[in-house]
Amino acid sequence: MDMKKLNWYPGHMKKTRELIEAHLKLVDVVVEVCDARIPASSRNPVIDEIVSGKTRIIILNKKDLADDDATKAWLAFFRSGGLHAVALNAMSGQGVGALYGRLERIAAEKAGSGTKKSKLPLRFMVVGIPNSGKSSLINRLFGRRAAQVGNRPGVTRGKQWLTLENGMQLLDTPGILWPKFEDPQVGLNLAFCGSIKDEIMDASELALELLGVLLRDHAVQFAERYGVACGVASGGVSGGAKGGAAGGVDEPLAVMEEIARKRGYVLQGKRIDYERTARALLDDFRSGKLGRVTLERPATLSRGRCF
């Protein structure tokens, strides 16, 4: 799947960049919401460039879907780079108290600075890619349904200034992706997690790519979920082979077909319903039914990416 050929950068994302740039001088802190399963891929380099120099808090949201050890490694990684970092689950509220604590400490430092702005309430901007959970986090912070929430990218369309109970003010912004993926794996990771609209993707191809990753790095969890004996795929989608280490099949296409037969996703004439099977696989991963899976770790970052 060639992620570089996707035509998915709509006009509202350009407007979001302009909105962030125009309002950046009004805020004290930038809260950047990332997906804990893909902390590197879900950090927009455009945002990183725009907000450079501002105090930042990195949020690893959806921690309930990510591997605990990997999340701890990512928190240490970001903090070692001088950034505040908090892992949380915006839907349940777990970890939101730690974010409040960080904001309160920054507010106290501002109040004691003696600057012209020291007596003003802390203002922060919430940014992130589509479907990262920004609106869920804002609703959790605000205490009621302040921002529109959806399970698809691109729900929030305009800016919103909101005042919290403690007097802090936050600016919500629409999710923003970037025009081109230099690393195709970044695009795939975003697509796996639903940050790129499914309507512009081929579900079967995407599911096969995801299968290649899961069979290579999370074979045990995968086998437990689907009851399919599989070894470690040696070459991803194009290089897998039948008859892996566990004595079963480990080629993504063969595994997909086996799952389809087990679940009854078969069309007339015993033909495999690839579309339905692909959608089920993607939904299972995104909802955490495969277990807590993190697709990338600090030690595996490409040397060309900066954070």
Backbone as a ProteinNet text record, in pm:
[ID]
protein_1_A
[PRIMARY]
MDMKKLNWYPGHMKKTRELIEAHLKLVDVVVEVCDARIPASSRNPVIDEIVSGKTRIIILNKKDLADDDATKAWLAFFRSGGLHAVALNAMSGQGVGALYGRLERIAAEKAGSGTKKSKLPLRFMVVGIPNSGKSSLINRLFGRRAAQVGNRPGVTRGKQWLTLENGMQLLDTPGILWPKFEDPQVGLNLAFCGSIKDEIMDASELALELLGVLLRDHAVQFAERYGVACGVASGGVSGGAKGGAAGGVDEPLAVMEEIARKRGYVLQGKRIDYERTARALLDDFRSGKLGRVTLERPATLSRGRCF
[TERTIARY]
84.2	0	88.7	75	159.2	90.9	135.5	73.7	101.5	208.5	244	147.2	69.8	-22.2	-160.5	-181.6	-312	-339.3	-462.1	-504.1	-601.7	-547.8	-631.6	-614.3	-538.8	-509.5	-612.4	-727.5	-834.7	-804.1	-881.8	-858.7	-871.4	-960.1	-979.2	-853.5	-766.3	-642.9	-544.6	-545.7	-464	-513.2	-644.3	-702.5	-668.9	-662.7	-627.8	-486.2	-394.9	-256.8	-254.4	-328.3	-331.5	-392.9	-494.6	-558.6	-460.1	-386.6	-288.4	-182.3	-131.5	-27.6	-78.3	-204.7	-259.8	-284.6	-314.6	-350.7	-240.3	-127.6	-21.8	29.2	36.2	88.1	-5.9	-130.5	-227.8	-222.4	-150.3	-150.2	-14.7	-17.7	104.6	159.6	68.6	105.1	36.3	103.5	42.3	31.9	-90.5	-114.5	-133.9	-39.7	-42.1	-87.5	-202.2	-260.9	-213.1	-152.5	-103.3	-174.8	-157.9	-212.7	-103.1	-129.5	-27.7	20	-57.4	-16	87.9	86.2	179.3	228.3	301.8	340.6	424.2	505.2	586.6	504.5	435.8	359.6	245.6	190.8	76	117.1	247.5	294.6	318.2	236.5	243.7	368.8	461.1	581.1	549.1	433.5	391.8	363.1	291.7	264.8	395	484.5	613.5	688.8	679.8	747.3	679.2	546.5	471.2	488.8	480.3	477.2	615	718	853.9	880.7	932.7	960.8	855.7	735.5	629.6	642.7	600.1	592.2	491	529.5	440.7	420.1	300	267.4	225.9	298.4	263.4	167.8	52.9	-47.2	-44.4	-18.1	-29.8	-168.5	-263.1	-402.8	-427.6	-536.9	-575.6	-475.7	-425.1	-327.6	-384.2	-517.4	-582.1	-567.4	-534	-516.9	-370.3	-279.9	-136.5	-68.8	43.9	123.4	182.5	165.2	209.6	359.1	439.7	584.6	628.4	563.7	597.2	558.8	444.4	400.9	498.8	545.8	644.2	773.5	812	932.9	915.7	797.4	771	767	706.9	704.4	846.2	931.4	1070.7	1142.4	1112.8	1174.5	1141.4	1012.9	972.2	1025.5	1019.6	1067.6	1217.8	1290	1435	1468.6	1371.9	1390.3	1341.2	1306.3	1264.8	1117.8	1037.3	893.9	817.1	708.3	616.9	545	515.3	447.5	356.4	234.6	135.1	62	43.4	-36.4	-173.3	-279.1	-412.7	-511.8	-631.9	-745.5	-855.1	-870.2	-964.5	-1108.7	-1140.4	-1277.7	-1316.2	-1226.7	-1257.2	-1212.6	-1122.4	-1068.8	-943	-901.2	-780.6	-657.6	-586.1	-465.1	-487.7	-614	-641.7	-596.8	-601.6	-554.5	-408.6	-328.2	-185.7	-168.2	-254.1	-249.2	-284.6	-390.6	-426.9	-308.1	-240.3	-126.2	-17.2	12.2	113.3	71.4	-55.3	-105.5	-101.7	-137.7	-137.9	4	103.2	241.2	290	252.4	291	221.8	94	19.6	84.1	129.2	193.6	324	400.7	524.5	495.6	388.9	350.1	310	229.3	182.2	297.1	404.4	518.3	626	599.3	702.3	718.6	613.8	620.1	607	569.6	552.2	414.8	394.6	266.9	151.4	179.2	75.4	57.5	137.5	137.9	3.8	-74.6	-203.5	-318.9	-289	-392.3	-403.4	-521.8	-534.8	-449.2	-409.2	-332	-418	-360.6	-429.9	-350.4	-419.3	-349.8	-429.3	-356.9	-414.3	-405.2	-511.4	-512.3	-503.4	-398	-376	-353	-360.3	-336.3	-390.9	-360.8	-409.6	-555.4	-627.4	-766.1	-777.5	-885.2	-916	-815.9	-746.4	-650.3	-716.1	-840.2	-910.9	-909	-880.4	-876.1	-1009.3	-1116.7	-1248.5	-1288.9	-1256.1	-1285.9	-1210.7	-1085.3	-1005.4	-1063.5	-1102.3	-1159.1	-1288.6	-1371.2	-1495.1	-1466.5	-1363.4	-1325.7	-1274.4	-1195	-1142.1	-1252.5	-1343	-1447.3	-1560	-1575.3	-1676.7	-1812.1	-1825.9	-1949.3	-1917.3	-2017.2	-1993.4	-1967.1	-1842.2	-1805.5	-1767.7	-1717.2	-1672.5	-1737	-1764.9	-1828	-1731.6	-1780.1	-1695.9	-1744.1	-1651	-1686.9	-1578.8	-1609.1	-1509.6	-1450.8	-1455.1	-1395	-1314.3	-1211.7	-1129.8	-1206.5	-1173.3	-1229.8	-1360.4	-1392.8	-1520.8	-1519.8	-1414.6	-1409.1	-1371.7	-1453.1	-1431.3	-1383.8	-1420.6	-1385.5	-1321.6	-1269.8	-1203.9	-1307.6	-1271.8	-1356.6	-1270.4	-1300	-1236.8	-1328.4	-1274.4	-1352.8	-1283.2	-1362	-1308	-1337.4	-1232.3	-1247.7	-1288.5	-1327.1	-1371.5	-1261.9	-1136	-1025.7	-980.2	-1054	-1023.6	-934.2	-869.9	-786	-872.2	-812	-884.2	-812.6	-890.7	-830.5	-890.5	-809.6	-851.9	-849.4	-964.4	-973	-949.6	-880.2	-857.1	-891.9	-932.6	-959	-833.1	-849	-733.8	-662.6	-531.7	-454.6	-353.2	-361.8	-261.1	-163.5	-78.6	19.7	17.9	63.8	42.1	106.7	223	295.4	369	365.8	439.1	577.3	680.3	815.8	844.2	789.4	805.6	672	659.7	532.4	476.2	562.9	514.4	434.9	469.8	393.8	249.7	234.5	101.2	22.6	89.5	22.7	-20.9	67.5	32.2	-89.4	-93.7	-207.7	-335.3	-322.8	-438.5	-484.9	-390.6	-426.9	-513.1	-477.5	-545.4	-666.2	-695.1	-815.7	-801.1	-678.3	-657.5	-666	-672.3	-699	-833.7	-917.8	-1052.4	-1049.7	-1129.3	-1134	-1186.6	-1266.9	-1327.5	-1224.7	-1105.7	-1005.8	-902.4	-925.5	-831.8	-895.5	-813.7	-859.6	-850.6	-966.4	-969.6	-894	-907.3	-841.7	-689.8	-638.2	-493.4	-442.7	-518.7	-476.8	-475.4	-578.1	-584.7	-470.3	-432.7	-320	-189.4	-173.3	-54.3	-51.6	-165.8	-175.3	-148.1	-201.7	-177.1	-28.3	41.2	184.9	258.1	218.2	280.6	244.3	117.2	72	132	141.9	200.6	349.5	413.6	557.6	586.7	509	542.8	449.1	329.6	229.6	156	232.3	173	93.6	142	73.9	-63.1	-69.6	-197	-293	-239.2	-321.9	-382.3	-298.6	-345.5	-450.2	-432.6	-529.5	-665.3	-664.9	-790.4	-866	-795.3	-863.3	-856.4	-776.5	-767.6	-702.2	-613.8	-542.5	-397.1	-350.3	-210.8	-121	-28.8	58.1	195.6	294.2	430.4	462.4	587.3	628.2	650.5	571.9	586.1	723.2	791.6	929.2	939.9	836.1	854.6	736.4	646.9	533	437.1	367.1	263.2	320.5	431.2	482.5	576.5	628.6	731.1	696.7	568.7	531.8	533.7	534.3	533.6	441.4	385.1	297.6	382.4	320.7	389.9	496.5	457	552.2	601.1	664.3	728.9	632.3	503.7	405.5	335.9	374.9	318	190.1	148.6	26.2	60.5	-34.5	-9.1	30.6	121.1	159.9	168.4	128.8	119.5	-8.3	-2.6	-120.7	-245.6	-231.4	-349.3	-409.1	-323.2	-372.6	-440.1	-382.8	-441.5	-576.4	-585.3	-712.6	-820.5	-784.2	-880.3	-923.1	-828.7	-861.1	-957.8	-934.1	-1023.5	-1162	-1167.4	-1296.2	-1376.3	-1308.6	-1379.3	-1426.7	-1344	-1381.7	-1502.8	-1510	-1618.3	-1738.3	-1726.4	-1838.7	-1851.5	-1739.1	-1741.2	-1714.4	-1809.9	-1796.4	-1917.2	-1890.8	-1996.7	-2045.5	-2146.9	-2200.7	-2091.1	-2087.1	-1984	-1856.2	-1868.2	-1754.9	-1641.6	-1680.2	-1580.8	-1561.4	-1438.2	-1406.1	-1457.6	-1522.8	-1566.2	-1451.1	-1359.2	-1239.3	-1272	-1368.5	-1403.4	-1455.5	-1545.3	-1601.6	-1495.2	-1411.4	-1304	-1205.8	-1171.8	-1078.4	-1135.3	-1262.4	-1325.4	-1327.4	-1353.9	-1356.9	-1218.9	-1115.2	-978.8	-938.9	-968.2	-935.9	-1012.3	-1141.4	-1223.5	-1173.1	-1133	-1081.2	-954.8	-866.3	-742.9	-772.6	-853.6	-879.9	-955.6	-1035.9	-1114.4	-1043.2	-924.1	-847.7	-882.4	-961	-998.6	-880.8	-776	-655.7	-563.3	-603.8	-517.9	-449.6	-360	-292.6	-167.9	-176.1	-71.3	-13.9	116.7	187.3	268.7	251.5	312.2	453.4	494.6	630.1	684.4	815.7	883.4	998.7	1042.2	1150.5	1275.5	1309.2	1432.2	1427.2	1307.2	1293.9	1270.4	1283.7	1259.3	1358.9	1306.3	1395.3	1487.4	1611.1	1707.2	1668.3	1586.8	1551.3	1439.5	1376.2	1264.7	1313.9	1262.4	1303.5	1184.6	1207.5	1099.4	1149.7
-118.2	0	124.5	210.2	328.7	447	480.5	588.9	725.2	736.4	865.6	908	814.3	846.1	887.5	882.6	918	1066.4	1100.4	1239.2	1265.9	1303.8	1308.8	1436.5	1534.5	1654.9	1763.8	1763.9	1857	2000.4	2093.3	2234.5	2274.9	2206.5	2248.7	2224.4	2131.9	2109.6	2224.5	2282.8	2401.9	2516.4	2530.3	2635.7	2613.7	2486.3	2456	2501.7	2477	2523	2673.9	2744.4	2889.7	2935.2	2861.5	2894.2	2878.5	2768.5	2743.4	2852.5	2886.2	2989.2	3124	3156.4	3286.5	3300.6	3189.4	3195.3	3149.8	3108.4	3054.3	3156.5	3283.4	3385.9	3412.8	3364.4	3388.2	3283	3171.6	3061.8	3047.4	2990.6	2966.6	2825.9	2732.7	2591.6	2528.9	2436.5	2355.9	2213.3	2160.8	2022	1942.1	1854	1776.6	1634.6	1597	1465.6	1367.6	1257.6	1152.1	1021.1	924.7	791.4	705.6	650.8	574.9	451.6	404.2	287.4	324.9	451.3	498.4	639.7	652.7	785.7	866.3	801.1	873.5	910.6	813.6	837.9	937	943.6	1031.7	1171.8	1201.4	1338.2	1406.1	1505.7	1576.6	1665.1	1642.5	1726.1	1871.9	1896.5	2034.4	2106.2	2038.5	2096.1	2118.1	2020.8	2030.7	2155.3	2182.5	2300.1	2429.2	2431.3	2552.7	2594	2496.6	2529.2	2522.6	2511.2	2505.6	2626.9	2602.2	2710.6	2728.8	2674.7	2682.5	2568.1	2593.3	2484.6	2383.4	2254.9	2151.9	2037.2	1983.4	1860.5	1757.7	1646.7	1538.6	1443.2	1421.2	1330	1199.5	1088.2	956.2	904.8	935.1	897.6	753	698.2	559.6	461.7	496.6	410.6	272.6	262.9	133.6	38.4	90.4	7.1	-26.4	39.3	24.6	-62.1	-118.6	-201	-113.6	-154.9	-75.7	-46.4	-148.5	-130.5	-33.2	-44.3	46.2	189.7	207.4	341.6	404.4	325.5	376.1	417.3	339.1	371.8	503.2	524.2	647.4	768.5	753.1	863.5	905.2	805.4	834	901.4	857	912.6	1061	1095.7	1235.2	1323	1271.8	1350.7	1374.2	1276.6	1293.9	1403.2	1434.6	1541.6	1676.3	1683.9	1810.5	1842.6	1747.6	1769.4	1710.5	1775.2	1713.7	1601.1	1491.4	1378.9	1308.6	1279.9	1215	1109.2	990.8	886	884.7	875.1	875.5	807.7	790.9	739.8	844.3	924.7	1035.6	988.8	871.6	821.5	787.5	723.2	683.2	787.3	873.3	973.9	930.5	805	756.5	834.2	894.1	969.2	1117.1	1161.4	1302.9	1389	1333	1405.8	1445.7	1358.1	1389.2	1506.4	1515.4	1629	1757.7	1753.5	1869.1	1913.5	1816.2	1847.6	1921.7	1876.3	1941.9	2085.3	2102.2	2235	2328.4	2275.6	2357.3	2403.7	2316.3	2354.5	2462.7	2448.9	2549.4	2682.3	2674.6	2796.3	2866.3	2787.2	2844.7	2914.7	2853.4	2915.1	3046.6	3047.1	3169.3	3277.7	3241.5	3338.9	3401.7	3326.3	3377.1	3439.9	3452.9	3504.7	3655.5	3726.3	3871.8	3941.9	3868.2	3929.1	3993.4	4064.6	4132.4	4032.9	3909.6	3807.6	3722.7	3748.7	3660.6	3655.1	3762.5	3766.8	3713.4	3684	3629.9	3478.8	3419.2	3273.1	3201.2	3081.1	3001.2	2968.8	2988.2	2953.9	2845	2742	2637	2594.7	2549	2504.7	2353.1	2288.5	2143.6	2113.5	2041.8	2009.9	1859.7	1813.4	1671.6	1631.3	1509.1	1457.9	1417	1398.1	1351.2	1217.3	1201.3	1074.8	1038.4	1138.1	1112.1	1112.7	1163.2	1170.8	1309.7	1412.4	1548.5	1590	1567.4	1611.2	1537.1	1409.5	1332.9	1389.3	1428.7	1486.6	1620.8	1703	1833.7	1818.2	1725.4	1699.9	1654.6	1576.1	1528.1	1644.2	1732.3	1846.7	1947.2	1967.1	2067.7	2021	1890.8	1837.5	1816.7	1852.7	1824.9	1816.6	1788.7	1768	1901.8	1944.1	2075.3	2071.1	1959.6	1946.9	1824.6	1833.9	1722.1	1604.7	1486.6	1366.5	1269.3	1207.7	1107.1	1001.6	889.2	783.7	782.7	899.1	910.8	1039.7	1045.7	1166.4	1283.2	1405.2	1524	1570.5	1534.5	1574.1	1720.6	1766.1	1903.9	1995.3	2095.7	2179.6	2321.5	2378.9	2517.2	2532.4	2653.1	2677.7	2698.6	2664.8	2684.7	2726.1	2842.5	2880	2834.5	2761.7	2709	2744	2777.7	2809.9	2696	2642.5	2532.1	2584.3	2493.3	2531	2600.5	2566.5	2628.7	2760.7	2808.5	2937.1	2930.1	2816.7	2802.2	2807.3	2853.5	2862.3	2777.2	2704.4	2620.9	2650.6	2634.5	2651.2	2515.9	2472.8	2348	2379.5	2291.7	2308.7	2179.4	2187.6	2064.8	1981.6	1852.8	1766.2	1803.6	1790	1828.2	1720.2	1672.9	1582.1	1664.8	1600.5	1673.8	1624.3	1708.9	1680.5	1555.6	1516.3	1404.6	1324.5	1192.2	1104.2	1074.5	1116.9	1083.7	936	882.7	741.9	671.1	581.6	513.7	441.3	393	320.6	412.1	539.6	636.2	642.5	650.6	653.7	527.8	413.7	287.4	283.4	325.5	325	412.6	529.5	618.3	554.1	487.2	420.6	303.5	225.9	114.3	163.5	278.7	329.6	416.8	435.7	508.2	658.4	708.4	853	906	817.5	853.1	791.9	867.6	820.2	688	593.5	461.9	468.4	570.9	580.4	594	645.8	664.5	552.2	449.9	338	212.4	121.1	-11.8	-98.1	-135	-205.9	-338.2	-411.8	-541.8	-527.3	-432	-409.5	-364.4	-273.8	-222.1	-333.1	-418.1	-528.2	-626.8	-650.8	-740.5	-681.3	-550.8	-485.5	-498.5	-475.7	-487.7	-631	-726.4	-867.2	-898.8	-844.5	-868.9	-820.9	-704.5	-649.9	-733.3	-768.4	-843.6	-983.5	-1048.2	-1182.5	-1179.5	-1070.8	-1057.9	-1024.1	-930.2	-875.7	-916.2	-966.8	-996.4	-1126.8	-1226.5	-1351.5	-1423.4	-1419.7	-1490.6	-1430.2	-1297.5	-1230.7	-1255.7	-1253.3	-1273.9	-1414.5	-1513.5	-1651.9	-1674.5	-1611.1	-1626.3	-1567.9	-1460.4	-1395.3	-1476.2	-1524.8	-1585.2	-1737.2	-1797.6	-1943	-1996.1	-1916	-1955.7	-1982.2	-2103.5	-2135.7	-2064.1	-1984.7	-1910.7	-1894.3	-1897	-1870.6	-1725.2	-1691	-1553.4	-1532.4	-1440.7	-1413.4	-1354.4	-1411	-1368.4	-1249.1	-1222.5	-1114.9	-1025.9	-1012.4	-922.8	-975	-883.1	-921.1	-991.3	-941.6	-998.7	-1116.1	-1130.3	-1232.2	-1342.2	-1346.9	-1452	-1586.8	-1691.2	-1825.2	-1913.9	-2011.4	-2105.1	-2203.4	-2244.5	-2343	-2281.3	-2188.6	-2117.2	-2201.4	-2132.3	-2199.9	-2278.6	-2232.4	-2301	-2413.7	-2434.9	-2543.4	-2507	-2379.3	-2336.1	-2249	-2162.8	-2071.9	-1936.9	-1868.8	-1737.3	-1634	-1666	-1567.3	-1487.3	-1352.8	-1272.4	-1308.8	-1330.8	-1364.6	-1497.1	-1596.8	-1726.9	-1717	-1635.8	-1616.5	-1547.3	-1446.4	-1377.5	-1473.6	-1560	-1656.3	-1756.4	-1797.5	-1890.9	-1826.4	-1701.2	-1629.3	-1616.2	-1586	-1572	-1701.3	-1811.8	-1940.9	-1970.7	-1942.7	-1968.4	-1885.3	-1762.8	-1672	-1676.7	-1751	-1762.3	-1644.9	-1573.8	-1461.9	-1515.6	-1592.6	-1660.4	-1628.2	-1594.2	-1560	-1684.8	-1667	-1777.8	-1838.5	-1966.5	-2035.5	-2054.6	-2041.8	-2059.2	-1959.7	-1842.5	-1738.4	-1657.8	-1623.6	-1546.8	-1403.3	-1353.3	-1214	-1132.6	-1091.9	-1022.5	-887.9	-816.9	-685.3	-695.8	-787.1	-803.3	-849.2	-941.5	-991.3	-880.3	-800.9	-690.5	-590.6	-556.1	-460.1	-514.8	-642.2	-703.5	-699.9	-729.2	-727	-586.9	-487.7	-350	-304.2	-339.4	-302.1	-369.3	-495.3	-567.2	-500.6	-462.1	-396	-261.1	-180.8	-45.5	-42.7	-142.7	-145.7	-215.8	-271.5	-338	-483.3	-541.5	-682	-776.8	-726.7	-808.9	-801.1	-721.5	-699.1	-564.3	-536.1	-406.6	-412.1	-344.3	-352.8	-214.1	-200.5	-79.3	-113.5	-35	-67.4	-12.9	79.9	134.2	172	160.9	190.2	285.5	358.5	455.4	395.4	272.8	210.3	180.9	177.8	142.1	263.2	385.2	504.1	514.6	562.9	591	706.5	699.3	804.4	938.1	931.1	1054.6	1131.3	1076.4	1144.5	1216.8	1336	1417.5	1447.2	1450.7	1478.6	1571.3
0	0	0	-101.1	-113.8	-47.1	76.7	151.6	89.8	12.3	-46.1	-155.3	-208.3	-316.6	-266.9	-135.5	-80.7	-97	-139.8	-150.1	-35.5	78.4	197.3	279.5	230.7	309.9	276.7	343.4	310.6	353.1	297.5	322.3	467.4	543.5	682.8	766.9	722.4	797.7	776.7	659	634	721.7	731.6	815	962	1003	1142.7	1172.9	1080.9	1100.5	1118.7	1034.6	1043.8	1175.5	1223.5	1351	1465.8	1465.2	1571.4	1571.5	1453.4	1444	1493.2	1460	1496.6	1646.1	1714.6	1855.7	1950.7	1895.3	1979.1	2080.9	2042.2	2133.2	2250.6	2241	2347.5	2457.3	2433.4	2530	2597.8	2718.3	2794.8	2772.4	2743.1	2734	2613.5	2548.2	2442.6	2493.2	2496.8	2535.8	2407.6	2380.2	2255.3	2283.2	2226	2250.5	2144.1	2189.5	2100.3	2133.1	2047.1	2068.6	2132.1	2250	2323.2	2247.5	2151	2072.1	1967.6	1924.3	1821.2	1859.3	1970.6	2017.3	1919.1	1839.4	1741.7	1618.9	1563.5	1440.9	1461.7	1583.4	1608	1651.6	1647.5	1672.5	1538.2	1510.2	1383.8	1379.8	1285.6	1276.9	1246.3	1182.8	1156	1287.5	1379.7	1511.1	1585.5	1578.3	1646.3	1600.4	1473.6	1416.8	1462.7	1459.5	1491.4	1637.3	1728.8	1872.4	1937.2	1858.1	1912.2	2001	2120.3	2212.9	2319.7	2298.6	2398.6	2498.5	2622.9	2719.9	2669.1	2670.8	2615.2	2712.4	2707.1	2779.8	2676.2	2669.8	2577.6	2648.8	2588.8	2643.7	2565.4	2634.9	2572.1	2606.5	2519.2	2542.3	2497.8	2542.3	2513	2574.2	2692.2	2759.9	2788.3	2796.7	2822.1	2704.8	2586.1	2467.4	2440.5	2512.7	2486.1	2591.2	2553.8	2644.4	2755.7	2880.8	2995.8	2994.3	2968.9	2968.9	2859.6	2744.1	2633.7	2668.8	2733.7	2772.4	2871.5	2967.4	3063.8	2992.5	2893	2817.4	2741.1	2685.9	2612.3	2705.4	2823.1	2918.6	2955.6	2981	3015.1	2898	2778.1	2657.9	2642.2	2653.1	2636.1	2749.3	2870.8	2985	2977.3	2923.9	2909.2	2809.1	2721.7	2624.4	2673.7	2801.5	2859.4	2845.8	2802.6	2786.5	2905.3	2942	3036.9	2962.3	3027.9	2962.7	3062.4	3018.3	3103.2	3021.2	3078.9	3014.6	3080.7	2999.4	3055.6	2962.7	3015	2937.8	2949.4	2845.8	2851.2	2866.7	2814.6	2823.3	2966.4	3039.8	3177.8	3279.9	3241.7	3333.4	3405.6	3386.9	3453.7	3408	3501.4	3469.7	3446.1	3439	3414	3532	3652.8	3770.4	3758.4	3698.3	3678.7	3583.1	3482.2	3390.6	3464.2	3545.5	3626.3	3712.3	3772	3856.1	3779.7	3658.4	3575.5	3543.1	3505.8	3471.5	3592.1	3708.7	3830.6	3864.3	3846.3	3875.6	3778.9	3652	3553	3583.9	3626.6	3661.9	3781.3	3878.4	3996.9	3959.3	3868.7	3822.3	3750.2	3671.2	3600.2	3699	3801	3899.6	3976.9	3996.4	4072.1	3987.5	3858.6	3768.1	3773.8	3818.4	3825.3	3691.9	3586.8	3454.8	3443.6	3333.2	3309.9	3305	3257.6	3245.5	3370.7	3473.6	3591	3663.6	3653.5	3723.3	3638.4	3514.9	3426	3444.4	3417.6	3429.8	3326.6	3360.9	3266.6	3145.3	3029.9	2905	2834.6	2788.2	2714.3	2592.6	2494.3	2366.9	2359.2	2315.7	2298.8	2149.6	2110.7	1970.1	1955.2	1832.9	1807.1	1672.3	1633.6	1506.4	1520	1409	1417.1	1489.9	1564	1631.9	1740.7	1794.1	1902	2038.7	2045.9	2172.8	2234.1	2154.2	2205.5	2266.9	2193.5	2241.8	2368.4	2376	2497.4	2616.9	2595.1	2702.5	2745.6	2650.8	2684.2	2761.9	2720.1	2792.8	2935.6	2953	3085.2	3171.3	3112.3	3184.9	3219.5	3126.5	3142.6	3233.4	3245.4	3335.8	3273.2	3148.1	3075.8	2926.8	2846.8	2704.1	2635	2638.3	2585.7	2438.8	2392.6	2253.8	2191.6	2064	1995	1987.2	2025.7	2026.9	1920.7	1849.1	1750.1	1742	1679.6	1666.7	1527.1	1464.6	1332.1	1328.1	1240.7	1233.5	1173.6	1217.2	1155.7	1214.7	1337.8	1397.6	1438	1508.2	1555.8	1440.2	1412.7	1295.6	1328.3	1441.2	1470.3	1605.8	1630.5	1758.6	1868.9	1991.7	2107.2	2225.9	2287.4	2413.2	2525.3	2621.9	2732.6	2863.5	2965.5	3096.8	3193.4	3255.8	3349.3	3487	3574.1	3707.5	3787.1	3761.7	3835.8	3774.4	3674.2	3612.6	3490.9	3468.8	3350	3224.3	3117	2990.3	2886.1	2808.8	2705.4	2569.7	2470.2	2331.7	2264	2216.7	2140.3	1994	1924	1780.8	1708.7	1582.2	1506.1	1490.6	1468.9	1446.1	1317.4	1318.3	1200.1	1164.7	1042.2	987.2	903.6	827.8	750	607	511.3	369.2	313.9	367.9	306	411.9	397.4	488.4	429.6	500.5	455.6	480.9	589	624.9	603.4	505.6	479	600.8	691.3	808	899.8	902.4	982.1	931.2	800	741.2	771.8	765	797	943.3	1033.5	1175.6	1203.6	1140.3	1156.7	1102.5	989.6	930	1016.7	1071.2	1159.7	1274.9	1331	1450.7	1418.7	1290.4	1251.7	1243.3	1233.1	1225.1	1082.7	986.7	848.2	811.7	745.4	715.4	638.9	687.4	623.6	481	452.5	319.7	208.1	240.4	134.8	133.9	218	225.1	167	121.8	83.7	208.3	264.9	393.4	388.5	279.5	270.5	270.3	193	189.3	325.6	388.9	518.6	623.6	622	718.2	696.8	572.9	545.3	598.1	583.4	637.5	789.9	852.5	998.1	1042.5	969.3	1000.8	997.9	899.5	890.5	1015.2	1067	1187.2	1309.7	1321.5	1438.9	1443.2	1328.9	1324.1	1355.3	1319.2	1343.8	1489.8	1546.7	1678.5	1791.6	1758.8	1862.7	1831.4	1789.2	1742.7	1851.3	1975.3	2084	2109.6	2123.6	2146.2	2030.7	1911.4	1793.5	1793.9	1821.3	1821.3	1929.2	2046	2154.4	2116.9	2044.2	2005.6	1901.1	1799.9	1685.7	1682.1	1769.1	1768.4	1643.2	1585.2	1464.3	1501.8	1481	1511.4	1413	1464.8	1373.9	1434.4	1348.3	1392.3	1369.7	1365.5	1343.8	1194.9	1137.9	994.9	967.7	873.4	849.6	757.5	679.7	583.1	562.8	659	643.5	539	473.8	379	257	209.5	84.8	105.4	229	245.8	341.3	387.3	481.7	414.5	495.8	439.2	519.2	459.5	529.5	609.5	724	804.6	890.6	980.4	1064	1179	1275.2	1386.6	1471.4	1475.3	1558.5	1482.6	1361.2	1283.8	1212.2	1220.2	1154.5	1035.9	996.6	885.5	942.1	873.1	921.6	810.8	690.1	585	606	605.1	634.1	555	425.7	346.3	390.1	415.3	459.4	596.4	683.8	816.5	804.9	720.2	700.2	651.5	559.4	506	612.4	698.4	805.9	906.2	938.2	1029.9	968.1	840.3	772	778.8	757.7	763.4	905.2	1003.8	1143	1184.7	1134.2	1173.6	1079.8	975	881.7	786.8	764.7	671.2	530.3	482.5	353.7	267.1	143.1	48.9	-24.3	-106.6	-185.9	-273	-278.3	-354.7	-275.4	-141.9	-50.1	-75.2	-125.7	-147.8	-19.7	10.6	131	116.9	221.7	225.1	284.3	197.9	244.4	308.2	251.4	304.1	447.4	471.3	606	705.5	661.5	748.4	782.1	682.2	704.4	803.9	787.2	878.3	1021	1034.5	1168	1232.9	1155.2	1208.3	1253.8	1171.1	1205.3	1329.4	1335.5	1451.1	1578.7	1568.4	1685.6	1738.8	1648	1692.1	1755.2	1688.8	1736.7	1868.5	1895	2018.9	2133.7	2106.1	2210.5	2232	2143.4	2161.2	2138.2	2076.3	2057.7	2178.6	2277	2393	2381.6	2473.7	2478.4	2390.5	2277.4	2175.6	2146.6	2156.9	2114.9	1991.3	1887.4	1758.5	1740.9	1826.3	1813.5	1950.9	1964.6	2091.3	2065.6	2169.5	2148.6	2086.3	2123.2	2073.8	1925	1867.1	1725.6	1637.1	1691.2	1611	1497.1	1383.7	1271.4	1308.1	1267.4	1299.4	1236.9	1130.8	1063.6	1129.3	1232.9	1297.5	1421.6	1442.3	1556.2	1644.1	1777.4	1871.6	1980.1
[MASK]
+++++++++++++++++++++++++++++++++++++++++++++++++++++++++++++++++++++++++++++++++++++++++++++++++++++++++++++++++++++++++++++++++++++++++++++++++++++++++++++++++++++++++++++++++++++++++++++++++++++++++++++++++++++++++++++++++++++++++++++++++++++++++++++++++++++++++++++++++++++++++++++++++++++++++++++++++++

